[in-house]
Structures are given as C-alpha cells and as structure tokens.
Amino acid sequence: MAQDKNHDTIIIGGGVAGLSAALHLAERGLHPLVLEADPEYLGGRLAGGEIIEVNGYEFRLEHGVHGIWSQYRNFQAMLARHNLRPVFVPAEEETWIYRKGNVLKSAKIGSTIRRSFLPPPFHYLALFLRPSFLWMLDIRDLLSLPLTWAGLVMGIGIDPFAESQPMEGLTLGDMTKKWSPALRALFLGLARNGLASHPAEVPMSGFLAFLRFYTLLRRDAWVFSYLPEDGGTSICEPLGDRIRNLNGSIFLGASVTQVIRERGEWLVVWETAQGQESARAQHLILATDSKNAENLIEENLNPDELFFPRSLANAVIRLWFDAHPKAGAEAGIFTGEFTLHNYFWLDKLSNPFRRWARETGGSAIEAHIYGPDEVLAQPDAILLAQAIQDMQRVWPELRGHRIFAHIQRNPATHTLPAVGAKDKHLGTVTPWKNLFCAGDWVQHPAPAFFIERACLTGIEAANAVLQSLNIEPWPLLAYLPPEPLAAWIENLMQLGRGKIRRKRNRG
C-alpha cells in the first residue's frame, strides 16, 4: 500500500511534466510518488497506445505524430543526460495543400522557411521566389501583403508569455479576418498544425506566442524531428524505469479524487481497480492536463476564480494502402475545403512502418482533425468517409488501394495555449503552501510550448520542492535569442510601446 511508504513528494500525473519533476527529484535523493490515471501507459499525450494488427503486421498507436523541435532544449538535455535520447528522424519538407471548390493547389514550404537566405522576420518572403507558391496566390493575396506583414510584426513586438499579456477577447480569427483567402488559409493552417487546435478557437495571445517560439524570430526554430520507433513509448517507458531505479515510485491506474491539506501535509486519495488508496507527503505537484487540474483544485481547495486554458479533443485517422502515392513531402497541411487538417506519411517517418513498406510495397498515412466541435461530433463512419474522400482528391492514384482504416478519438486533454490574468493563471508556485503545478498549461514567462513547456515547468516544480528543503536546484537551459534583425525590431517596438504606456499614464 502506498501509505506504508515514505514519499517526500506526491506527483499527480505521469505525463512529461510529472515524469520530468519526478526524475529531477529522484536524482537529488528524494523519493517521489507518481500517480498516473492511465492503467497501462506512462507519458500522457506522449504515451504509446494499443497495438493493432494489419495483415499480420503489428503497429503501436499513439496520441499522434510528435515533432521534437530544435528549441525543445531542456527536454532534449534531460534525455541526453540519461542517454535516453533516440536517433530522431529529421523533418525534410512540409507541403501546403489548398482546395477551393474543384481547384486543388500545392506548394512545398517547410524547407523554404527554415533555409531562407533572408533573416527573420523577412524569411517568409523567400516563399515568393518559388513559382509553385506564387501559383497558389491571386491578386488579392499580393494586395493584402501589408495586412499580413502587420500581423506578423505584432508577434515581434508583443511577447504574451513574458509580459503575461492575456489580450482578452482577441482571437486568431480577428487578426486574419481581412487577409486574402489564400494567405489567410496558409497561416490558419500553420497555426492549426502547430497548436493542434481549430483556428476559430485560438486566442491571439497563444497564436503570437506560437509564432515567436516556432518560426518568427529564428529560421532554425522551424527545424524539428520525429520519433523513430514506437513513438513516445520509446521515451516515456525508459524515463519511468530511470525514476524507479532512483527509488521513485510510479502507480498506474490511480485516478486521484481528493487532495486535502491537513496537519502540515498533503493527503491524496485515489481510486484503483482494487479500491481506494491514499498517501501523505509534505509536497504535492499537480502535473495533470488543464481540465483535470481545474477539477481537482475547484472540488478540493475552494479557490477564488482562476483561469485554466481550455482542453480540446481531436481525432486521428490512419490509412494503409498496398501502393505508394506519387513522390512528395513526408508531411504537410490541408487548408481550404478539407475535413482533414494535416498529414504524415508514416512509412517515411516511423521504423515499424518503414519495415512494413519495404516488405510489402505499401504505404501508410496519419492525418489529424482538430475540430470544430460539430465536425468531431460526427460518427466514426462519417469522419472516416470524409477523410478517405480528402485523400483521394489529393492522391487519386491511391483510389482502390486502401487495405485498412482506423480512427482514434483522443479525449479533451490537449491544451489550447492561452494567457490568463497573472493573478488568476496558476504558475509553478501556487497560493497553497507546498502545492506546485507543472504542465503545458501553467503560466510561465518562458516561450516554451507543449512537450518543452511540460518538461520546463516539471523541472521548475521540482526545483521549488528542492529549494524548500535547502537542496541545490537544477539549472535550466535558456532559449536561443532572436536573430539580430528580429531582435532589433523587437527592441524598437517594445521601446515604442513603453513610450505609449508612459504617455497614457501621465495623461
């Protein structure tokens, strides 16, 4: 029983944030207890999933294809320190596919942006030197370039995370509503692909922070890689083993129902398949997704009104074929009149799919649907039919070659990035003594997103525990600064905004 063991810290959630916190505590000689609700898998949204069989071949499913970006510095350093960093598969190219009515156009854009000879923020202009990209546009797109440029420049001058700038009521739709159809579709597609959210739901603060971290300030920020084998399982399970080897404990199938502060300790109660269990510890780290964190805090701690970023669901479609499509990029985004939102050719990225493709001559694709809600509410059969129709429009040579189809519904655990008011958006340190938060939903001035933000805040939460015990905290890696021209424009704009604020205050 967990209550019979000596745990310094209880960590609720066995995703990247919880595992990062537990590992850093265990490395300093503490004995953390990780409680993960999933009965089978560690890792949260990075975890592996069920294994399915297709014509005698086995494939492990996961939450979806994950990109490990160049700026995920603390996450990659943590893996490298424990010799757990796999040999990633570098991303080569991404294709933009745009459909309007019966007109279908495409252009390769990924390598153009990250290998542009122009410095940020002008590196996007290299796209206009590619005939295939210009073919995607019409006169309205060229006339609306000043509006598009103004939106991008806003991302240079405003740092929503560092400034704790909620930009309440403003959305990505507001920012782009006067843009031309094709350029609007492109940037909505980039945002949807990067944020795994439907553009109509994306807050302006989240979008600007996304632009800054992933592409706007550095060309190499758009460099990323894929996990080569078994997805996140190849990372999460070894992390769990390392924590156990360092005298940490991990319980799967532990659904936490209560957190109670009493007698200077935290009492945590959870349900398992065998019944109810509990444990006490001096410190508590809440490392679940945003929605579960909100539920636990509101039901147990009676807080004042707090802000929690929304948690969203999505769907993953996987199709297997007994033939290959025409040559093209390994990944891309769908924009315009599509149900699907992005795609990844798994036989070009994942070792199990590569082996299958070599032996059978087949191919397999994964595509994601991020909403809106009324689309995701449709039955599986309808979503699959729409996905297959989208695929056949883009790759008609695969018509009649499909051998297997699978749809996976991911629950509402994906964070919609947003910034809340500073006094309402919880950070790693909370108003409750010795309760700390970690996860990609946590308020933090660092620009990090998703896996990296979860890792960063997990280390920060561990450091808060260590500092309370007068134990040396862990250093954090800083993120690479903007390239010189982007840095100069950023500084100029922030100086101008500062003058405007001072003038308003005097008035």
Secondary structure, DSSP 8 states (H G I E B T S, - for coil): -GGGS--SEEEE--BHHHHHHHHHHHHTT---EEEES-SS--BGGG-EEEEEEETTEEEEEESS--EEETT-HHHHHHHHHTT-----EE---EEEEEEETTEEEEEE-HHHHHT-SS-TTGGGGGGGG-HHHHHT--HHHHHTHHHHHHHHHHHHH--HHHHT---TT-BHHHHHTTS-HHHHHHHHHHHHHHHTS-GGG-BHHHHHHHHIIIIIS-GGGG-EEE--SSTTHHHHHHHHHHHHHTT-EEEES-EEEEEEEETTEEEEEEEETTEEEEEEESEEEE-S-HHHHHHHHHHHS--S--B---EEEEEEEEEEESS--SS--SEEEEEES-S--EEEEGGGT-HHHHHHHHHH--EEEEEEE---HHHHTS-HHHHHHHHHHHHHHH-GGGTT-EEEEEEEEEEEEEE------TTTB--SB-SSTTEEE-STTS--SS---HHHHHHHHHHHHHHHHHHHTT-------------HHHHHHHHHHHHHHHHHHHHHHH-
